[in-house]
Amino acid sequence: MPQNDKKLPPCAQNFLKGRISGNPADITLHRGSPFELTGNSVTFGSDVYLAGNTFGRSDANALIHKFHEIQHTSQNARLGLSTFDHIAAYVVFGGHDASPYEQAADTFADDAYKAYKAAGLDKTCPF
């Protein structure tokens, strides 16, 4: 039976300390998303529900996507945001990609992945 949820490995938690708000040890990745039909992952608090086959992958695109969602856990911790706040931002700013929360998560994901890879963690600490 496949694993359906997992915590970040300690090496990933150590990498994220100081890079995100909240405790990286509190983050749980879950296989599947309530928005699976639309292909969208979603974050509730420190729980990340990954759409598609991202949960079991650790290639560059999967890690970038996971870092994007991890940034949402940081936004939730730092700003007290809920999923509904993120959705409201989509409406106010004219769509998902126009939301400043999404843009910040995209920037964080790209930068975090580059640093993770530069440290060799993409090979030694996949998640």
C-alpha positions as CSV (number, residue, x, y, z in Angstrom):
1,M,0.0,0.0,0.0
2,P,1.5,3.4,-1.0
3,Q,2.3,6.0,1.7
4,N,-0.2,8.8,1.6
5,D,1.5,11.4,3.9
6,K,5.0,12.2,5.1
7,K,6.9,14.7,7.1
8,L,9.9,16.5,5.5
9,P,13.2,14.6,6.2
10,P,15.5,16.2,8.8
11,C,17.9,17.4,6.1
12,A,15.1,19.3,4.3
13,Q,13.9,20.7,7.6
14,N,17.4,22.0,8.4
15,F,17.6,23.6,5.0
16,L,14.3,25.4,5.5
17,K,15.0,26.7,9.0
18,G,15.5,30.4,8.8
19,R,14.1,30.4,5.2
20,I,10.4,30.1,6.2
21,S,8.2,31.2,9.0
22,G,6.9,28.4,11.2
23,N,8.5,25.1,12.1
24,P,9.5,23.0,9.1
25,A,9.0,19.9,11.3
26,D,5.3,20.7,11.4
27,I,4.9,20.5,7.6
28,T,3.1,17.3,6.3
29,L,2.9,16.4,2.6
30,H,-0.2,14.5,1.6
31,R,-0.8,12.5,-1.6
32,G,-3.8,13.9,-3.4
33,S,-5.7,17.2,-3.3
34,P,-9.3,18.2,-2.8
35,F,-8.8,20.0,-6.1
36,E,-7.3,17.0,-7.9
37,L,-9.8,17.4,-10.8
38,T,-8.3,20.8,-11.6
39,G,-4.7,19.7,-11.0
40,N,-4.2,22.2,-8.2
41,S,-2.4,21.4,-5.0
42,V,-3.6,23.2,-1.9
43,T,-2.2,24.1,1.5
44,F,-4.2,24.2,4.8
45,G,-2.0,25.6,7.6
46,S,1.1,23.4,7.5
47,D,-0.6,20.6,5.6
48,V,0.3,20.4,1.9
49,Y,-2.1,18.4,-0.4
50,L,-0.2,17.6,-3.6
51,A,-2.2,17.1,-6.8
52,G,-1.2,14.6,-9.5
53,N,1.9,12.4,-9.1
54,T,4.0,15.1,-7.4
55,F,4.0,13.4,-3.9
56,G,6.2,10.5,-5.0
57,R,8.5,12.4,-7.3
58,S,11.7,14.3,-6.4
59,D,12.8,15.6,-9.8
60,A,13.4,19.4,-10.3
61,N,9.9,20.2,-11.2
62,A,8.4,18.3,-8.3
63,L,10.8,19.9,-5.8
64,I,10.1,23.3,-7.2
65,H,6.4,22.6,-6.8
66,K,6.8,21.4,-3.2
67,F,8.9,24.4,-2.3
68,H,6.1,26.6,-3.8
69,E,3.6,24.9,-1.5
70,I,5.9,25.1,1.4
71,Q,6.1,28.8,1.0
72,H,2.3,28.9,1.4
73,T,2.7,27.2,4.8
74,S,5.2,30.0,5.6
75,Q,2.7,32.7,4.5
76,N,0.0,31.0,6.6
77,A,2.2,31.0,9.7
78,R,3.6,34.5,9.2
79,L,0.5,36.3,8.1
80,G,-2.2,34.1,9.6
81,L,-3.6,33.3,6.1
82,S,-6.2,30.7,5.4
83,T,-6.9,29.0,2.1
84,F,-9.8,31.3,1.7
85,D,-7.5,34.3,2.0
86,H,-5.5,32.9,-0.9
87,I,-8.6,32.4,-2.9
88,A,-9.8,36.0,-2.1
89,A,-6.5,37.3,-3.4
90,Y,-7.0,35.5,-6.7
91,V,-10.3,37.3,-7.1
92,V,-9.0,40.7,-6.0
93,F,-5.8,40.6,-8.1
94,G,-7.4,39.1,-11.2
95,G,-6.5,35.5,-11.1
96,H,-4.2,32.9,-9.5
97,D,-1.0,34.0,-11.2
98,A,-1.6,37.7,-10.4
99,S,-1.9,37.1,-6.7
100,P,1.1,38.5,-4.8
101,Y,1.0,35.3,-2.6
102,E,1.5,33.1,-5.7
103,Q,4.2,35.4,-7.1
104,A,6.1,35.3,-3.8
105,A,5.7,31.5,-3.6
106,D,7.0,31.2,-7.2
107,T,10.1,33.3,-6.4
108,F,10.8,31.4,-3.2
109,A,10.4,28.0,-5.0
110,D,12.9,29.0,-7.7
111,D,15.4,30.4,-5.3
112,A,15.0,27.6,-2.8
113,Y,15.5,24.9,-5.4
114,K,18.6,26.6,-6.8
115,A,20.1,26.7,-3.3
116,Y,19.0,23.1,-2.5
117,K,20.6,21.9,-5.7
118,A,23.8,24.0,-5.2
119,A,24.2,22.3,-1.8
120,G,23.7,18.9,-3.4
121,L,20.6,18.2,-1.4
122,D,18.5,17.4,-4.5
123,K,20.6,14.2,-4.7
124,T,21.2,13.5,-1.0
125,C,17.9,14.7,0.5
126,P,15.1,14.1,-1.9
127,F,11.6,14.5,-0.6
